[in-house]
Amino acid sequence: MNAFVFPGQGAQFVGMGKDLYEKHPIAKQFFEKANDILGFRITDIMFDGTDEELKQTKVTQPAVFLHSVVSALCLGADFQPAMVAGHSLGELSALTAARALSFEDGLKLVYARAIAMQKACEAAPSTMAAIIALPDEKVEAVCREVSREGHIVVPANYNCPGQLVISGHVDAINEACTKLKEAGAKRALVLPVSGAFHSPLMQPAKEELEAAIAVTEFHKPICPVYQNVDGLPHTEPEEIKANLIAQLTASVLWTKEVTNMVADGATSFTECGPGKALQGMIAKICKGNDAVSIHGVAN
């Protein structure tokens, strides 16, 4: 059974999507449609901009979404998913590719999400850090020990065994990183992001996204969508919407999602979008499972 997965923020790179635009008429059509919907030429930034321009949340999120969804569209008849999933922002790409959202509505929601998250990031100095080679339980315990009102740090992304990303106030992240290194983490690396995604600090953004989702039409997807908040498959629009809203302040349970997809029959994972981050994570989650193949869409 074929599973298609879609990356999140951090997968972007200057030049992303340019080959698709030049080689596939359908890609050019949708890229230009996105420029019209957004009201600025996001393709100029994607193809020829600077890292700094592309790194802005309000640019990064629609850029990654656009590249991911168009990658799936360019597969044509080869895009026949038995199931889909997306990492964080990638969940909106997955929902759009699986036709739970129209392209236009998906892009508008991503842009609304990005603007709301950018504002939340600017409201408090916050960041994220990747913790490498420490059991999840130990990371969770240190987060509980460090966290207090105005000094929050929480587990954010359960990416794969031995890699958990934490999120919160800058001072709390720094304190947690020091303690986690002392506890034996191979690395505790503060990430170059502008905010504490998937933490309580995203509550203002969650409220804005909820308002945007309330006026957006969702349809039943063509296949189950495994969602970040619980790692389970969903096909009912109301459940999908509630999980999408909850996702902004909840942890991304990526390891659980992939494990459940394999348990439900996934034998092939194809990453649609920039980079190879999800392929690497899935390889670690499925380590030793020769029945599972993992690859990306050539672009």
Order of alpha helices (4+ residues) and beta strands (2+ residues): beta-alpha-alpha-alpha-alpha-alpha-beta-alpha-alpha-beta-alpha-beta-beta-alpha-beta-alpha-beta-beta-alpha-alpha-beta-alpha-beta
